[in-house]
Amino acid sequence: MNIKAYKMDGLGNDFVIIDARTEEIKLSNDQIIKICDREYIGCDQLIVLKKNQNTDASLIFYNSDGSVSGACGNGTRCIAEFLNKENKKETIILTTSSGDLISKILGDRLVSTEIGTPKLKWNEIPLSKNLNTKDLQIKISDKKGNDFIGGTAVNVGNPHVIFFVEDILNFEIKKIGPAIENSELFPEKCNVTIAQKINNDHIKVNVWERGAGLTKACGTAACATAYAGKINQLTGNNTDIEFASGKLSILIDEKESIHMKGSVSDIKEINIKI
């Protein structure tokens, strides 16, 4: 089977996009994993577009392990830019399993997406037991074996836990990430962020993404980190979240709804033989 597809990324967080709005395309779990495998095509997530009568399109996000993701901020921004090239609309509304997301096309491949209001209750994250989500009292250790206790949980379409430390380079996200992602505390697993406050409107992060592993950038992690920074009184309503390959600008509006803004790549057409 030959499938016409596309590749895009947001700050290196990369996606394979399959447009199934006019023709149904059925992929097995093994085929999804193969497409995401960097020995084959390779991506953090596979995004399938489907026709929607009420919005510009519906999106299904598949992680590189074949699991379904509830939301993907960078992927949503990429699809908004993708559809803008087709319909020239400056406002793109996309339906996801986490709700309808509104994106604004700002020009020069700059896109802003409103992710919505975060959830903070323990059963909304969800956690397996009732804990204070602002401080989960999870122990992580740095490279020298020093213990750090904390963790703030935020759900922005996906469950996230954020640790604010003095220096993110002292912590090995490849070890900490999978251990917490697969902890019994998180029945739907979780994304893990190690964060370092630079100043009142700037945070640096390393992210382990649920179902995908170490990622160059993660839009929902940026949103969750900015909100966690605000409720921990580390930052305000405007925060730049810095990844290895660039920054996302996060705005928390007067209704506590989170907006993320950043650049996306050009669109590359590819052919998948599977």
C-alpha positions as a printed NumPy array, in Angstrom:
array([[  0.   ,   0.   ,   0.   ],
       [  1.295,   3.427,  -1.007],
       [  0.159,   6.346,   1.124],
       [  0.695,   9.982,   0.237],
       [  1.731,  11.757,   3.428],
       [  3.489,  14.842,   4.748],
       [  6.15 ,  15.703,   7.328],
       [  6.184,  18.787,   9.53 ],
       [  7.66 ,  19.769,  12.869],
       [  7.344,  22.366,  15.597],
       [ 10.766,  23.146,  17.107],
       [ 11.962,  19.665,  16.122],
       [  8.875,  17.915,  17.553],
       [  8.117,  16.079,  14.304],
       [  5.045,  14.523,  12.746],
       [  3.962,  12.355,   9.852],
       [  0.586,  13.611,   8.594],
       [ -1.886,  11.411,   6.719],
       [ -4.88 ,  13.128,   5.122],
       [ -7.852,  10.757,   5.339],
       [-10.574,  13.353,   4.774],
       [-11.579,  12.047,   1.346],
       [-10.429,   8.434,   1.53 ],
       [-10.495,   6.159,   4.556],
       [ -7.075,   4.813,   5.458],
       [ -6.902,   1.977,   7.953],
       [ -3.604,   1.308,   9.682],
       [ -2.821,  -1.465,  12.123],
       [ -0.987,  -0.805,  15.353],
       [  2.119,  -2.458,  13.894],
       [  1.95 ,  -0.23 ,  10.804],
       [  1.679,   2.909,  12.955],
       [  4.714,   1.839,  14.982],
       [  6.64 ,   1.103,  11.765],
       [  5.88 ,   4.541,  10.283],
       [  7.01 ,   6.241,  13.515],
       [ 10.204,   4.134,  13.702],
       [ 13.222,   6.302,  12.845],
       [ 14.769,   3.329,  11.051],
       [ 11.868,   3.69 ,   8.572],
       [ 10.116,   7.099,   8.224],
       [ 10.372,   8.334,  11.804],
       [  8.38 ,  10.84 ,  13.892],
       [  7.286,  11.64 ,  17.418],
       [  3.617,  11.323,  16.45 ],
       [  1.544,  10.193,  13.493],
       [ -1.399,  12.52 ,  12.828],
       [ -4.454,  11.391,  10.856],
       [ -6.816,  14.061,   9.492],
       [-10.484,  13.16 ,   9.137],
       [-13.38 ,  15.146,   7.715],
       [-15.594,  16.985,  10.187],
       [-18.868,  18.671,   9.265],
       [-18.639,  21.319,  11.98 ],
       [-14.933,  22.206,  12.098],
       [-12.036,  22.341,   9.642],
       [-11.024,  18.735,  10.415],
       [-10.807,  16.102,  13.131],
       [ -7.409,  14.909,  14.337],
       [ -6.243,  11.594,  15.737],
       [ -2.774,  11.586,  17.317],
       [ -0.782,   8.357,  17.559],
       [  2.364,   8.157,  19.666],
       [  5.421,   6.354,  18.343],
       [  4.535,   3.293,  20.453],
       [  1.143,   3.08 ,  18.69 ],
       [ -0.908,   4.475,  21.584],
       [ -3.409,   7.296,  21.1  ],
       [ -2.633,  10.743,  22.517],
       [ -5.427,  13.013,  23.711],
       [ -3.794,  16.261,  22.615],
       [ -0.716,  17.497,  20.821],
       [ -0.068,  21.242,  20.844],
       [  2.719,  21.375,  18.274],
       [  0.891,  18.896,  16.052],
       [ -2.252,  21.014,  16.175],
       [ -0.272,  24.111,  15.219],
       [  1.312,  22.23 ,  12.304],
       [ -2.064,  21.049,  11.016],
       [ -3.447,  24.595,  11.285],
       [ -0.615,  25.819,   9.05 ],
       [ -1.158,  22.824,   6.732],
       [ -4.861,  23.639,   6.286],
       [ -4.178,  27.366,   5.907],
       [ -2.152,  26.571,   2.795],
       [ -5.282,  24.89 ,   1.459],
       [ -8.123,  27.182,   2.525],
       [ -6.337,  30.481,   3.349],
       [ -8.366,  30.839,   6.558],
       [ -6.633,  32.752,   9.344],
       [ -8.62 ,  30.93 ,  12.04 ],
       [ -8.542,  27.129,  12.016],
       [-10.768,  25.028,  14.314],
       [ -9.736,  21.408,  14.828],
       [-11.601,  18.683,  16.678],
       [ -9.563,  16.437,  18.989],
       [-10.516,  13.91 ,  21.655],
       [ -9.808,  16.69 ,  24.169],
       [-12.203,  19.13 ,  22.494],
       [-12.165,  21.708,  19.7  ],
       [ -8.949,  23.732,  19.486],
       [ -8.789,  27.168,  17.859],
       [ -5.599,  28.242,  16.095],
       [ -4.636,  31.608,  14.654],
       [ -2.348,  31.875,  11.605],
       [ -0.017,  34.805,  12.303],
       [  2.148,  34.648,   9.168],
       [  5.763,  33.61 ,   8.5  ],
       [  4.923,  30.089,   9.759],
       [  4.   ,  31.435,  13.187],
       [  0.884,  29.832,  14.706],
       [ -0.953,  30.328,  18.   ],
       [ -3.262,  27.662,  19.458],
       [ -5.593,  27.934,  22.445],
       [ -5.198,  24.719,  24.419],
       [ -7.9  ,  25.542,  26.959],
       [ -8.255,  25.543,  30.744],
       [ -6.022,  23.061,  32.593],
       [ -7.312,  20.452,  35.029],
       [ -5.722,  20.152,  38.47 ],
       [ -7.924,  17.764,  40.49 ],
       [ -6.338,  14.392,  41.277],
       [ -9.043,  12.425,  39.459],
       [ -8.78 ,  14.722,  36.406],
       [ -5.043,  14.164,  35.879],
       [ -5.81 ,  11.252,  36.575],
       [ -3.95 ,   9.865,  39.603],
       [ -4.592,   6.486,  41.181],
       [ -5.133,   8.092,  44.592],
       [ -6.116,  11.428,  46.107],
       [ -2.962,  13.532,  46.455],
       [ -2.113,  17.231,  46.447],
       [ -1.431,  17.736,  42.736],
       [  0.572,  20.891,  43.39 ],
       [  3.172,  18.846,  45.27 ],
       [  3.04 ,  15.091,  44.636],
       [  6.057,  14.424,  46.884],
       [  7.696,  12.244,  44.22 ],
       [ 11.39 ,  11.599,  44.787],
       [ 13.831,  11.953,  41.893],
       [ 17.621,  11.901,  42.073],
       [ 20.213,  13.947,  40.225],
       [ 23.322,  12.54 ,  38.546],
       [ 25.254,  12.739,  41.829],
       [ 22.618,  10.8  ,  43.739],
       [ 21.141,  13.799,  45.542],
       [ 17.403,  13.457,  46.127],
       [ 14.785,  16.031,  45.125],
       [ 11.146,  15.745,  46.235],
       [  8.277,  17.468,  44.42 ],
       [  6.27 ,  17.3  ,  41.211],
       [  3.245,  19.34 ,  40.098],
       [  0.565,  17.544,  38.075],
       [ -1.413,  19.343,  35.354],
       [ -3.705,  17.939,  32.654],
       [ -3.891,  20.013,  29.449],
       [ -5.416,  17.271,  27.293],
       [ -2.647,  14.933,  28.445],
       [ -1.424,  14.243,  31.992],
       [  1.838,  16.009,  32.882],
       [  4.088,  16.154,  35.917],
       [  6.626,  18.967,  36.243],
       [  9.66 ,  19.157,  38.53 ],
       [ 11.246,  22.573,  39.104],
       [ 14.965,  22.158,  39.851],
       [ 17.977,  24.465,  40.047],
       [ 19.739,  23.002,  36.996],
       [ 18.065,  20.652,  34.49 ],
       [ 21.479,  19.422,  33.301],
       [ 21.957,  17.713,  36.673],
       [ 19.022,  15.355,  36.017],
       [ 18.926,  12.429,  33.567],
       [ 15.506,  12.678,  31.914],
       [ 16.051,   9.369,  30.069],
       [ 16.06 ,   7.559,  33.428],
       [ 13.59 ,   9.669,  35.376],
       [ 11.041,   9.973,  32.538],
       [ 10.137,   6.322,  31.896],
       [ 10.13 ,   5.456,  35.609],
       [  7.514,   8.119,  36.374],
       [  5.582,   7.664,  33.11 ],
       [  4.949,   4.02 ,  34.029],
       [  4.395,   4.583,  37.765],
       [  1.257,   3.087,  39.35 ],
       [  0.369,   6.626,  40.416],
       [ -0.507,   7.467,  36.786],
       [ -3.048,   4.928,  35.437],
       [ -3.014,   6.605,  32.004],
       [  0.756,   7.192,  32.205],
       [  2.088,  10.756,  32.015],
       [  4.479,  13.188,  30.398],
       [  7.458,  14.193,  32.545],
       [  9.179,  17.6  ,  32.488],
       [ 12.32 ,  18.701,  34.307],
       [ 12.143,  22.515,  34.454],
       [ 14.512,  25.305,  35.456],
       [ 13.356,  28.859,  36.08 ],
       [ 15.697,  31.345,  34.382],
       [ 13.696,  34.44 ,  35.332],
       [ 10.073,  35.463,  35.91 ],
       [  9.108,  34.899,  32.263],
       [ 11.577,  32.258,  31.087],
       [ 11.803,  28.532,  31.885],
       [ 14.131,  25.925,  30.344],
       [ 12.893,  22.342,  30.076],
       [ 13.742,  18.767,  29.179],
       [ 10.728,  16.589,  28.367],
       [  9.96 ,  12.887,  28.358],
       [  6.785,  12.376,  26.348],
       [  4.273,   9.668,  27.179],
       [  4.342,   6.996,  24.475],
       [  7.104,   8.732,  22.511],
       [ 10.09 ,   9.1  ,  24.846],
       [ 12.661,  11.879,  24.776],
       [ 11.431,  14.688,  22.528],
       [ 12.997,  17.876,  21.206],
       [  9.848,  19.82 ,  22.068],
       [  6.318,  19.248,  23.368],
       [  3.572,  21.831,  23.108],
       [  1.333,  20.513,  25.871],
       [  4.38 ,  20.16 ,  28.154],
       [  5.154,  23.839,  27.534],
       [  1.572,  24.759,  28.484],
       [  1.584,  22.547,  31.572],
       [  4.976,  23.883,  32.689],
       [  3.896,  27.509,  32.311],
       [  0.753,  26.863,  34.333],
       [  2.659,  24.936,  36.989],
       [  5.095,  27.848,  37.188],
       [  2.22 ,  30.253,  37.749],
       [  0.472,  28.267,  40.496],
       [  3.832,  27.755,  42.239],
       [  4.38 ,  31.541,  42.071],
       [  7.517,  31.166,  39.964],
       [  6.203,  32.956,  36.883],
       [  3.286,  35.11 ,  35.745],
       [  0.792,  34.912,  32.888],
       [  3.368,  35.22 ,  30.091],
       [  6.2  ,  32.697,  29.935],
       [  8.688,  31.575,  27.316],
       [  9.361,  27.845,  27.544],
       [ 12.77 ,  27.018,  26.087],
       [ 13.57 ,  23.673,  24.475],
       [ 16.887,  22.664,  22.94 ],
       [ 15.821,  23.932,  19.505],
       [ 13.798,  27.034,  20.376],
       [ 11.06 ,  28.616,  22.472],
       [  7.292,  28.506,  22.733],
       [  5.516,  31.565,  24.116],
       [  2.728,  30.724,  26.559],
       [ -0.04 ,  33.137,  27.579],
       [ -2.537,  32.398,  30.359],
       [ -5.524,  34.663,  29.782],
       [ -8.03 ,  36.16 ,  32.246],
       [-10.196,  33.018,  31.984],
       [ -7.194,  30.797,  32.86 ],
       [ -7.179,  29.441,  29.298],
       [ -3.719,  28.665,  27.912],
       [ -2.486,  29.907,  24.527],
       [  0.751,  28.666,  22.94 ],
       [  2.579,  30.455,  20.124],
       [  5.554,  29.339,  18.088],
       [  6.95 ,  28.557,  14.678],
       [  6.29 ,  25.507,  12.525],
       [  8.269,  24.043,   9.645],
       [  7.613,  23.975,   5.94 ],
       [  5.47 ,  21.11 ,   4.62 ],
       [  7.325,  18.206,   3.026],
       [  5.416,  15.7  ,   0.896],
       [  6.459,  12.065,   1.284],
       [  5.333,   8.638,   0.071],
       [  4.906,   5.753,   2.498],
       [  5.095,   2.174,   1.226],
       [  3.708,  -0.145,   3.825]])
